[in-house]
C-alpha cells in the first residue's frame, strides 16, 4: 500500500476514533493490540492489512475503505458433523434497532445495555452520527451510550447508510414532534418483494403527519401540522414497525392515544418498556390494544437492557435439529417461541425446557432449551406464520428447514412476502426437495440426503441463514458466498457455531 494511502487512512482512523470519544489506548484494547501500534497506524507509518481495517471499522462503526464489489465476505463450511455443548442467545436485532430509533425521543443520555453489534445496528448508528447524535461503545459488553444534539441536522443525513436498512422508517415517529418538514431516503433491507409502508403513514397521519411518496422520487417527504388524535387509531395492518412508529409518535403527544390492532410482538414490547422508564404511561403491553398517555418532552438520563432475540434462539435450535445434535440453547424468550416448539414437538422433536427465569430487563421470560437427536415426521396440516402469538414470520424459514429432515411432505405457507418462499428453493442446490407452488407456498419432502454445493446467499437475512445451517448438515465442503445479509442480523454467528463444533471458515475474494 503506497505511503500516501497509509497517511490518508491513518488520518481517517484518527478522526473516527476521536468522534467516537476513544483514546488510542482504548482503541488498542478493543483490537487486542498496543497503543504504540495505533499511533503508528494513525501517522501512516505502519502497513495495515485489509482484515485489520475491517476490524477497526467494526470497532468504530464506520466503513473506512470501500472494497470493490467482488470483495465480499464468504463462508467455507465443512459439514456433516454433529454439534454439542451450549450457547447463550444474544440480544434482539429488531429490538435493538427499534430502541436506537426511540432514543431520538429523549433529549437526555440513553444507555442501551448489550446491544447486538451487527450490520443493521451499524447502519442506524451511522445515520444517527451523521445527523449530530453522539454514540459511544462503553465496554466489551456492548453497552452503547447515545447523546442527542440540541438540534438534529437532518440535512447532513448519511443517505447511503439509510438506504441499506428498512429500519430508517422508524425515524418518522420520533421526528414527527421535532421537525415540520423533512425527508428520509426510501427504506432498504431484505429483498422480500413489495412491502407497503401505508400502515405507517395511515397511523402517523392521526398526529398531523403527511408523507408524500412521488413515483419518481428517491425519498419520503414528510410534512407535519401537529395535532392530537381525535379518535382511536386502528392500524390497517398489525405490523411490528408500524406499531412502533405510532407508539413513538404517541409518546410525545400530551394526550391519551389508543392504538387498536397493535402488534404485541417482542420488539414492540421492548419499546414500550423503554418508554415506561422515560415517564410515558402505557397500558395493554402484550395485547393488541395499547393505551398511551404521552408527555410534552422527555429529557432524562436512562438505562435499558435490551431483551434476548427469539429469532436467534430459533436459529440455534434449528442448527441442533438439522445436524441431529444434542445442544442446549440458553436464554430463550419462551413467550415468543412456544408455538414453534409445540409444532416441532408434534413433529417428533425431543426437547426439554428449564424452569422460567427473567431477563436482566426484569420483564422478558426466559428458558433454556435442550434439543436432542430426533426422528421428525411431516405435520398433517400446513405450517404458516401469523402475527404474535402465532409462529413468528421470521421463524417460518427455520420451520421449513426442519421440514427437510422430516419424513413425509410438508406444506409451508409464507403469506406475508412474495419472494421468500422462492429463496427456499435454493436448498435444492444441496439436494433438498423443495417444490414451489406459487410465490407464497412450497412443498418440502424429506428426509433430505444432503450434497455439498457452492451457493450465493440470497438477498434476504433468514433464507441466507437457512442455507448456512443446511450446509452444516451436509457432508463435505460447501461454500456460501456474499453473506452480508447474515451479518445484518447476527453477531459473531460463525464463531459461535464453531464453539458448538461447526467448522466454518470466512474468506474474501478480491
Backbone torsions as a table, in degrees:
resi	resn	phi	psi	omega
1	UNK	NA	120.3	-178.6
2	UNK	-56.2	154.5	-174.0
3	UNK	-59.5	-42.0	-176.1
4	UNK	-63.1	-33.4	176.7
5	UNK	-69.5	-37.3	176.8
6	UNK	-61.2	-41.8	179.9
7	UNK	-64.1	-45.9	-179.7
8	UNK	-61.4	-45.2	-180.0
9	UNK	-65.5	-40.3	178.5
10	UNK	-60.8	-44.1	178.3
11	UNK	-63.3	-40.7	178.9
12	UNK	-63.8	-43.2	177.9
13	UNK	-60.9	-43.4	179.7
14	UNK	-61.4	-44.4	179.9
15	UNK	-62.9	-45.1	-179.8
16	UNK	-64.7	-40.3	178.8
17	UNK	-60.9	-46.2	-179.3
18	UNK	-64.3	-41.8	178.4
19	UNK	-62.1	-30.2	178.1
20	UNK	-85.4	-0.7	177.9
21	UNK	73.5	26.7	-179.0
22	UNK	-104.2	143.2	169.2
23	UNK	-83.4	167.1	175.5
24	UNK	-59.8	-39.0	-179.8
25	UNK	-64.6	-40.6	179.4
26	UNK	-66.5	-42.0	176.8
27	UNK	-63.0	-41.7	178.4
28	UNK	-60.9	-41.3	179.7
29	UNK	-63.0	-40.6	178.6
30	UNK	-64.1	-32.6	-176.4
31	UNK	-92.7	-8.0	-177.0
32	UNK	70.9	34.8	178.9
33	UNK	-130.3	-168.3	-176.3
34	UNK	-101.9	157.3	176.5
35	UNK	-63.1	-35.9	179.9
36	UNK	-64.6	-35.6	177.1
37	UNK	-64.7	-42.9	177.3
38	UNK	-62.4	-39.8	178.9
39	UNK	-61.3	-44.0	178.8
40	UNK	-64.8	-40.9	179.4
41	UNK	-61.1	-46.2	-177.0
42	UNK	-68.0	-25.3	176.3
43	UNK	-85.5	-4.8	-178.0
44	UNK	75.6	21.8	-174.6
45	UNK	-102.7	8.9	-178.8
46	UNK	-139.2	135.9	173.1
47	UNK	-62.9	144.9	-177.0
48	UNK	-136.4	129.4	-177.2
49	UNK	-80.6	161.6	176.1
50	UNK	-61.8	-37.0	179.8
51	UNK	-65.3	-39.6	178.2
52	UNK	-67.6	-39.7	175.8
53	UNK	-58.8	-41.9	178.8
54	UNK	-62.9	-40.8	178.7
55	UNK	-65.6	-42.3	177.8
56	UNK	-63.4	-41.2	177.1
57	UNK	-57.4	-41.0	179.5
58	UNK	-64.1	-43.0	-179.7
59	UNK	-66.8	-40.1	-176.3
60	UNK	-90.3	-1.3	178.2
61	UNK	55.5	42.7	178.7
62	UNK	-155.4	136.9	178.0
63	UNK	-74.9	113.2	-175.3
64	UNK	-75.7	-46.0	174.1
65	UNK	-130.7	154.4	177.2
66	UNK	-107.0	118.8	178.1
67	UNK	-82.6	167.2	177.9
68	UNK	-63.4	160.8	-176.3
69	UNK	-61.1	-21.8	179.4
70	UNK	-79.5	-13.3	-178.1
71	UNK	-89.3	79.9	-176.9
72	UNK	-119.1	144.0	179.8
73	UNK	-70.5	131.1	178.9
74	UNK	-131.2	168.6	-176.8
75	UNK	-124.0	143.4	170.2
76	UNK	-116.3	118.1	-173.5
77	UNK	-114.0	121.3	173.9
78	UNK	-96.7	100.1	-168.9
79	UNK	-101.9	-172.6	178.9
80	UNK	90.3	10.5	-177.8
81	UNK	-110.4	146.6	174.6
82	UNK	-76.8	149.8	175.4
83	UNK	-97.5	161.3	174.8
84	UNK	-157.5	158.7	179.1
85	UNK	109.2	-159.8	-178.8
86	UNK	-136.0	156.7	-179.2
87	UNK	-144.7	143.2	178.1
88	UNK	-101.3	141.6	-178.0
89	UNK	-77.7	135.6	175.1
90	UNK	-77.9	174.1	178.1
91	UNK	-73.2	163.2	-168.3
92	UNK	-73.8	132.2	171.6
93	UNK	-60.2	-53.6	-174.2
94	UNK	-67.4	-36.6	175.5
95	UNK	-67.7	-41.1	-178.1
96	UNK	-60.3	-48.4	-178.1
97	UNK	-68.9	-35.1	176.2
98	UNK	-63.3	-42.0	179.4
99	UNK	-68.0	-34.9	175.0
100	UNK	-60.5	-42.6	177.2
101	UNK	-66.2	-41.6	-179.8
102	UNK	-65.0	-25.7	179.0
103	UNK	-61.5	-20.8	177.6
104	UNK	-66.2	-17.6	178.0
105	UNK	-74.2	-21.2	-171.7
106	UNK	-102.0	125.1	176.4
107	UNK	-82.8	-10.3	175.4
108	UNK	-91.0	-169.8	-178.6
109	UNK	-87.3	129.0	176.5
110	UNK	-109.6	132.1	172.6
111	UNK	-118.9	117.8	176.1
112	UNK	-101.1	126.7	-175.6
113	UNK	-89.9	135.0	173.5
114	UNK	57.7	50.4	176.4
115	UNK	-72.8	135.1	178.1
116	UNK	-66.2	126.6	179.5
117	UNK	-90.0	85.5	-175.1
118	UNK	-128.3	167.8	-175.5
119	UNK	-63.3	-37.9	179.1
120	UNK	-61.7	-42.0	176.1
121	UNK	-65.3	-43.2	179.3
122	UNK	-57.1	-41.3	-178.3
123	UNK	-65.3	-43.0	179.7
124	UNK	-64.9	-40.2	178.1
125	UNK	-62.4	-42.0	177.5
126	UNK	-59.4	-41.5	177.9
127	UNK	-64.9	-46.4	179.3
128	UNK	-58.9	-45.3	179.6
129	UNK	-60.7	-39.0	-175.9
130	UNK	-67.5	-25.5	-179.4
131	UNK	-99.0	12.5	172.4
132	UNK	105.8	-4.4	178.9
133	UNK	-76.6	133.0	177.2
134	UNK	-93.7	126.9	177.0
135	UNK	-123.6	149.5	-177.4
136	UNK	-152.0	124.4	171.8
137	UNK	-75.5	126.8	-170.7
138	UNK	-90.4	-28.6	-172.8
139	UNK	-164.8	-178.0	179.8
140	UNK	-73.6	-11.1	176.9
141	UNK	-83.0	3.4	177.5
142	UNK	64.7	37.8	169.5
143	UNK	-78.5	134.4	-173.2
144	UNK	-120.4	127.1	177.4
145	UNK	-99.0	134.0	-177.6
146	UNK	-128.1	121.1	-179.4
147	UNK	-125.8	117.5	-177.4
148	UNK	-79.8	156.3	173.3
149	UNK	-81.2	171.0	175.6
150	UNK	-62.9	-35.5	179.9
151	UNK	-138.6	125.2	177.8
152	UNK	-67.9	142.7	-178.7
153	UNK	-108.7	73.9	-173.5
154	UNK	-65.2	-26.2	178.9
155	UNK	-66.8	-15.3	-179.7
156	UNK	-102.1	14.3	-175.9
157	UNK	-57.9	136.9	174.9
158	UNK	-74.6	93.1	-174.5
159	UNK	-70.0	-30.8	179.0
160	UNK	-61.7	-44.5	177.6
161	UNK	-67.2	-41.3	-177.8
162	UNK	-62.8	-36.7	-177.5
163	UNK	-71.1	-14.3	-176.8
164	UNK	-93.7	6.4	-179.6
165	UNK	-142.4	134.5	175.6
166	UNK	-72.5	-18.9	-177.9
167	UNK	-63.8	-16.1	178.7
168	UNK	-59.0	-24.7	177.0
169	UNK	-58.0	-29.7	-177.2
170	UNK	-78.8	8.6	167.8
171	UNK	-80.8	-20.2	-175.9
172	UNK	-60.2	-49.3	-177.9
173	UNK	-61.5	-50.8	179.0
174	UNK	-64.7	-32.6	-176.7
175	UNK	-81.8	-14.3	-175.3
176	UNK	-55.1	-40.2	-177.4
177	UNK	-91.9	1.5	-176.3
178	UNK	-114.6	-21.8	-176.4
179	UNK	-138.8	135.3	179.4
180	UNK	-90.4	-15.7	-177.1
181	UNK	-154.2	113.2	-179.6
182	UNK	-154.7	166.8	-179.7
183	UNK	-125.7	144.8	173.7
184	UNK	-128.4	139.1	176.4
185	UNK	-63.3	153.7	175.3
186	UNK	-57.0	142.9	-176.2
187	UNK	-72.7	142.1	176.6
188	UNK	-107.6	-129.1	-178.4
189	UNK	95.4	-152.0	-177.6
190	UNK	-68.7	146.9	174.5
191	UNK	-88.6	94.6	-175.1
192	UNK	-124.5	23.5	-178.8
193	UNK	93.2	-170.5	-178.1
194	UNK	-70.6	123.6	179.8
195	UNK	-125.2	107.0	-173.7
196	UNK	-69.1	146.6	174.1
197	UNK	-105.4	4.0	-175.9
198	UNK	-58.4	-40.5	177.8
199	UNK	-57.2	-35.5	175.4
200	UNK	-61.6	-49.4	-172.3
201	UNK	-69.0	-39.3	177.7
202	UNK	-63.4	-45.7	-179.3
203	UNK	-64.2	-41.8	-177.4
204	UNK	-75.0	-21.8	179.1
205	UNK	-62.3	-24.5	178.7
206	UNK	-64.1	-20.2	179.3
207	UNK	-100.3	7.8	177.2
208	UNK	94.5	13.9	178.6
209	UNK	-94.1	132.8	171.7
210	UNK	-119.8	130.0	-178.7
211	UNK	-117.7	117.9	179.1
212	UNK	-94.5	129.5	-179.8
213	UNK	-125.8	77.6	178.6
214	UNK	-60.8	147.2	-175.8
215	UNK	-59.7	-35.4	-176.2
216	UNK	-94.0	-1.2	-174.3
217	UNK	-82.8	164.2	177.6
218	UNK	-114.3	10.2	-178.9
219	UNK	-149.3	162.6	171.7
220	UNK	-89.0	132.0	177.6
221	UNK	-108.3	110.8	-176.4
222	UNK	-104.1	131.1	171.3
223	UNK	-123.9	145.0	-172.6
224	UNK	-130.7	128.4	165.3
225	UNK	-118.3	92.4	-168.4
226	UNK	-56.0	135.9	174.0
227	UNK	-155.0	164.2	177.3
228	UNK	-94.3	142.5	177.8
229	UNK	-57.8	135.7	-179.4
230	UNK	-97.6	1.6	176.4
231	UNK	-160.4	172.7	177.8
232	UNK	-58.7	142.6	176.2
233	UNK	-92.3	119.5	178.3
234	UNK	-106.0	111.5	179.5
235	UNK	-70.5	131.3	-177.9
236	UNK	-77.2	-10.2	174.6
237	UNK	-146.5	137.0	-177.2
238	UNK	-83.4	63.2	-178.0
239	UNK	-89.2	148.3	-178.1
240	UNK	-67.8	-54.3	-175.8
241	UNK	-69.9	-33.6	176.0
242	UNK	-62.6	-43.7	177.4
243	UNK	-61.1	-45.0	179.6
244	UNK	-60.1	-42.2	-179.9
245	UNK	-59.9	-45.6	-178.2
246	UNK	-69.5	-38.3	176.0
247	UNK	-58.9	-45.1	-177.9
248	UNK	-67.2	-35.3	174.7
249	UNK	-65.2	-41.2	-179.0
250	UNK	-68.2	-26.8	-176.2
251	UNK	-61.5	-33.7	179.9
252	UNK	-105.3	21.2	174.2
253	UNK	-105.8	110.2	-173.8
254	UNK	-75.8	59.5	178.3
255	UNK	-152.4	179.4	177.0
256	UNK	-96.3	122.9	179.5
257	UNK	-113.5	130.8	175.7
258	UNK	-110.4	124.4	179.0
259	UNK	-111.0	121.8	178.6
260	UNK	-108.6	153.3	-173.3
261	UNK	60.3	34.8	177.6
262	UNK	-76.5	148.9	172.4
263	UNK	-74.4	132.2	174.9
264	UNK	-98.7	18.7	-172.1
265	UNK	-67.0	171.0	-169.5
266	UNK	-60.8	-42.7	-178.1
267	UNK	-69.2	-30.6	175.6
268	UNK	-67.1	-42.4	178.3
269	UNK	-62.0	-39.3	178.4
270	UNK	-61.3	-44.1	177.5
271	UNK	-58.5	-44.0	-179.4
272	UNK	-64.0	-46.1	179.8
273	UNK	-61.3	-39.7	178.5
274	UNK	-63.4	-47.2	-178.5
275	UNK	-66.9	-32.5	175.1
276	UNK	-59.6	-37.9	178.1
277	UNK	-67.3	-20.3	179.7
278	UNK	-95.1	8.3	174.7
279	UNK	96.8	3.3	178.1
280	UNK	-85.7	128.8	178.9
281	UNK	-87.5	125.0	-179.5
282	UNK	-133.0	121.8	175.3
283	UNK	-110.9	147.6	177.0
284	UNK	93.2	15.3	179.8
285	UNK	-59.2	131.9	-176.8
286	UNK	90.2	2.4	176.4
287	UNK	-119.9	179.1	-179.9
288	UNK	-92.1	2.5	176.7
289	UNK	-124.6	116.5	180.0
290	UNK	-113.0	134.0	174.5
291	UNK	-115.2	119.3	-171.2
292	UNK	-121.2	124.4	172.4
293	UNK	-104.0	103.9	-174.9
294	UNK	-81.2	177.6	179.0
295	UNK	-127.8	161.3	-177.4
296	UNK	-75.3	-32.8	-177.4
297	UNK	-152.3	146.9	174.9
298	UNK	-122.6	120.8	-179.8
299	UNK	-149.6	81.4	179.5
300	UNK	-152.6	155.2	176.1
301	UNK	-81.3	132.2	-174.3
302	UNK	-143.1	148.1	171.9
303	UNK	-121.7	142.5	178.3
304	UNK	-145.0	136.4	177.5
305	UNK	-92.6	116.4	179.3
306	UNK	-67.9	141.9	-178.5
307	UNK	-79.3	165.8	-178.6
308	UNK	-73.1	157.7	-171.0
309	UNK	-95.8	111.4	179.7
310	UNK	-67.9	-25.7	-179.8
311	UNK	-74.5	-39.5	174.3
312	UNK	-64.2	-40.6	176.8
313	UNK	-56.9	-46.1	179.4
314	UNK	-64.0	-34.0	178.4
315	UNK	-61.0	-46.3	-179.7
316	UNK	-70.6	-38.8	176.4
317	UNK	-58.6	-43.6	179.6
318	UNK	-67.3	-34.7	175.8
319	UNK	-58.7	-40.6	176.5
320	UNK	-66.3	-40.9	-179.2
321	UNK	-64.1	-49.7	-171.2
322	UNK	-69.6	-27.1	179.9
323	UNK	-97.0	2.9	-179.1
324	UNK	61.1	45.3	-171.2
325	UNK	-112.3	164.1	171.1
326	UNK	-108.7	106.6	179.5
327	UNK	-137.9	159.2	176.0
328	UNK	-116.6	127.5	177.6
329	UNK	-107.0	113.4	-174.7
330	UNK	-92.8	153.4	174.3
331	UNK	63.8	49.0	177.4
332	UNK	-90.1	126.3	177.2
333	UNK	-73.5	95.9	-165.6
334	UNK	-64.7	-32.8	-178.5
335	UNK	-57.9	-27.6	-175.6
336	UNK	-106.7	17.1	178.2
337	UNK	-134.0	-5.3	-171.0
338	UNK	-58.8	-45.2	-175.8
339	UNK	-71.7	-37.3	176.2
340	UNK	-60.4	-46.4	-179.8
341	UNK	-66.6	-39.0	178.7
342	UNK	-63.4	-41.8	178.7
343	UNK	-64.1	-44.8	178.3
344	UNK	-64.9	-35.0	176.5
345	UNK	-62.6	-39.5	176.7
346	UNK	-66.0	-25.9	177.9
347	UNK	-83.5	-4.2	176.2
348	UNK	110.0	6.1	-179.8
349	UNK	-67.7	129.8	175.0
350	UNK	-92.3	109.3	-179.8
351	UNK	-143.8	162.8	-179.7
352	UNK	-139.0	139.6	177.8
353	UNK	-109.2	142.4	172.7
354	UNK	-77.8	168.3	169.6
355	UNK	-58.6	154.7	-178.2
356	UNK	-73.6	140.9	171.8
357	UNK	-140.6	165.6	-173.3
358	UNK	-95.5	147.0	171.4
359	UNK	-66.6	169.0	179.2
360	UNK	-62.0	-24.5	178.0
361	UNK	-74.0	-6.4	177.9
362	UNK	76.7	5.8	-175.3
363	UNK	-120.4	-48.0	-171.5
364	UNK	-77.2	130.1	-179.9
365	UNK	-84.9	126.6	-176.7
366	UNK	-118.3	153.2	170.0
367	UNK	-141.3	161.9	168.5
368	UNK	-99.5	130.4	-177.7
369	UNK	-112.6	122.9	175.2
370	UNK	-106.0	121.1	176.7
371	UNK	-106.4	142.4	-179.4
372	UNK	-121.0	157.2	178.3
373	UNK	-54.1	128.1	-172.5
374	UNK	-139.1	160.4	172.6
375	UNK	-106.3	106.5	-176.6
376	UNK	-89.4	151.1	173.4
377	UNK	-125.0	148.2	-179.5
378	UNK	-62.8	141.1	178.1
379	UNK	-72.1	156.4	177.4
380	UNK	-69.3	-42.3	-179.0
381	UNK	-94.8	161.8	176.4
382	UNK	-65.4	157.9	172.6
383	UNK	-106.6	123.7	178.4
384	UNK	-137.9	167.2	178.7
385	UNK	-107.7	155.6	177.7
386	UNK	-143.0	159.6	171.3
387	UNK	-53.9	149.8	-179.7
388	UNK	-50.0	132.9	17.2
389	UNK	-94.7	24.1	175.0
390	UNK	-75.3	179.3	174.0
391	UNK	-57.8	131.2	-175.8
392	UNK	-65.6	139.7	178.8
393	UNK	-55.5	-39.2	-179.0
394	UNK	-74.0	-17.5	178.9
395	UNK	-90.5	-12.9	-177.2
396	UNK	-59.4	-41.9	177.0
397	UNK	-58.7	-31.4	178.7
398	UNK	-73.4	-33.1	173.2
399	UNK	-64.7	-36.7	176.6
400	UNK	-63.9	-40.7	178.8
401	UNK	-65.2	-40.8	176.4
402	UNK	-59.4	-35.2	179.8
403	UNK	-64.0	-24.8	-179.5
404	UNK	-67.6	-20.4	178.9
405	UNK	-107.8	6.7	178.2
406	UNK	-92.6	139.3	178.8
407	UNK	-73.2	123.2	179.0
408	UNK	117.0	-166.0	-172.8
409	UNK	-118.4	124.5	-176.9
410	UNK	-116.4	134.5	174.2
411	UNK	-97.2	122.2	175.8
412	UNK	-108.1	124.5	-177.8
413	UNK	-116.1	107.4	179.0
414	UNK	-105.7	84.3	-173.2
415	UNK	-72.3	-21.7	-169.1
416	UNK	-80.1	-34.3	-172.4
417	UNK	-123.0	135.3	-177.5
418	UNK	-71.9	-32.9	-169.5
419	UNK	-101.6	-17.3	-168.5
420	UNK	-67.4	-37.7	177.6
421	UNK	-62.4	-35.1	177.9
422	UNK	-60.8	-40.0	179.7
423	UNK	-63.0	-28.0	179.2
424	UNK	-63.7	-24.2	178.4
425	UNK	-66.7	-15.0	174.7
426	UNK	-61.6	-22.2	176.3
427	UNK	-63.2	-22.3	177.9
428	UNK	-62.9	-24.8	176.3
429	UNK	-64.4	-23.1	177.5
430	UNK	-98.5	14.5	176.1
431	UNK	81.4	16.3	171.1
432	UNK	-72.0	166.8	177.9
433	UNK	-118.8	85.9	-179.5
434	UNK	-111.9	119.3	-175.8
435	UNK	-110.5	115.8	-179.6
436	UNK	-79.7	120.6	178.0
437	UNK	-88.5	-47.4	176.3
438	UNK	-159.3	179.7	-176.3
439	UNK	-59.3	-11.4	-176.2
440	UNK	-114.4	-9.8	-172.6
441	UNK	-134.3	138.7	172.6
442	UNK	-133.7	146.8	166.5
443	UNK	-99.4	134.7	179.3
444	UNK	-122.3	124.2	-179.6
445	UNK	-110.4	127.1	-179.2
446	UNK	-129.0	176.2	0.9
447	UNK	-79.2	157.7	-176.6
448	UNK	-94.5	138.2	170.6
449	UNK	-102.3	94.9	-169.9
450	UNK	-64.5	149.3	177.1
451	UNK	-137.5	132.7	-176.3
452	UNK	-61.2	148.6	-177.8
453	UNK	-157.0	168.4	175.7
454	UNK	-110.2	116.9	-171.6
455	UNK	-131.4	137.4	170.2
456	UNK	-85.4	128.1	-177.8
457	UNK	-60.6	137.3	176.4
458	UNK	-62.7	158.4	179.3
459	UNK	-79.4	45.0	-178.8
460	UNK	-151.6	142.7	-170.7
461	UNK	-64.3	-62.0	-171.0
462	UNK	-67.2	-42.9	175.1
463	UNK	-58.6	-33.6	177.3
464	UNK	-65.2	-42.1	178.9
465	UNK	-65.8	-38.0	178.2
466	UNK	-58.5	-43.6	179.2
467	UNK	-66.0	-41.5	177.1
468	UNK	-57.9	-47.4	-178.3
469	UNK	-65.4	-37.6	176.6
470	UNK	-62.0	-37.2	178.8
471	UNK	-66.0	-28.3	175.6
472	UNK	-63.0	-30.9	-179.2
473	UNK	-87.1	-7.9	-172.3
474	UNK	-91.7	118.3	177.3
475	UNK	-59.7	143.3	-179.7
476	UNK	96.3	-165.9	-176.0
477	UNK	-111.5	121.0	176.0
478	UNK	-112.7	159.4	178.9
479	UNK	-126.1	131.0	175.2
480	UNK	-118.3	115.5	-171.5
481	UNK	-100.5	143.4	175.3
482	UNK	60.6	77.6	-173.1
483	UNK	-102.5	27.2	178.9
484	UNK	-53.1	-42.0	-176.1
485	UNK	-63.7	-32.1	175.7
486	UNK	-65.4	-41.1	-179.5
487	UNK	-68.4	-18.2	173.6
488	UNK	-62.4	-31.9	-170.0
489	UNK	-119.5	-6.9	-174.9
490	UNK	-133.6	136.2	178.1
491	UNK	-99.7	127.0	175.9
492	UNK	52.1	36.5	-171.9
493	UNK	-63.3	-42.6	-175.2
494	UNK	-70.6	-41.5	177.1
495	UNK	-63.6	-37.8	-178.6
496	UNK	-70.4	-38.6	173.6
497	UNK	-64.3	-39.1	177.8
498	UNK	-62.4	-31.8	178.8
499	UNK	-66.2	-18.9	176.6
500	UNK	-93.0	-1.2	179.1
501	UNK	111.9	0.0	174.4
502	UNK	-68.7	161.6	176.9
503	UNK	-126.2	91.7	-177.5
504	UNK	-121.3	126.3	175.9
505	UNK	-113.2	139.8	174.5
506	UNK	-100.6	146.7	175.9
507	UNK	-154.4	160.3	176.4
508	UNK	-120.1	138.5	175.6
509	UNK	-105.0	114.3	-176.4
510	UNK	-108.5	NA	NA
